[in-house]
Amino acid sequence: MNGYTRSVPNLGGQMYKQSWHTPLTYLCILIIWKIVSLFVEPLLLPSPEAVIITLFGMVVSPDFWSIIAPTAKRALAGLSAALIGGVFLGLILAMISPKDMNKIATII
């Protein structure tokens, strides 16, 4: 079971996956955000509209992309290194038999 889905029995006793990724869930989160933002200082929790307007203003600005580009390059470089390292390590571990793996585990 991961954090996104869970198996739930239905009335017939059969199991089905229940997910919290539904439009209704996101709508409820947005409504709760809006209601809470009405009672909290905007500096602490701005309203959803203010966030969307500010985000749009930042995205259309050329300065935004010149600042984001180096961060995105570093993030992609890290993801690439992790992917290559993970595949390499996975291939090495796939070649080791379970008996040899037990020997390695006792050494560690």
C-alpha angles and dihedrals in degrees: 000000000000130000095266107051137025134185114248127181115239125211092279091055094249118132122239133174117256118200132191091211097100130126090242091058092052091046091052091049090050092049092048090048091051094048094047091046089059091063100038131073109268090232090063099038118007119200119264091249092054090050093050093047092048092045092051091048090052095046094054091050115097090216090063093061094045089055096043096047098073091045091050091049091052092047092051091046090053092046091049092049091049092047094049092044092047094049091046092049091045092053091049092049091047089060094054116089119230090247091056089045090059090052091051091048092054091051092052 
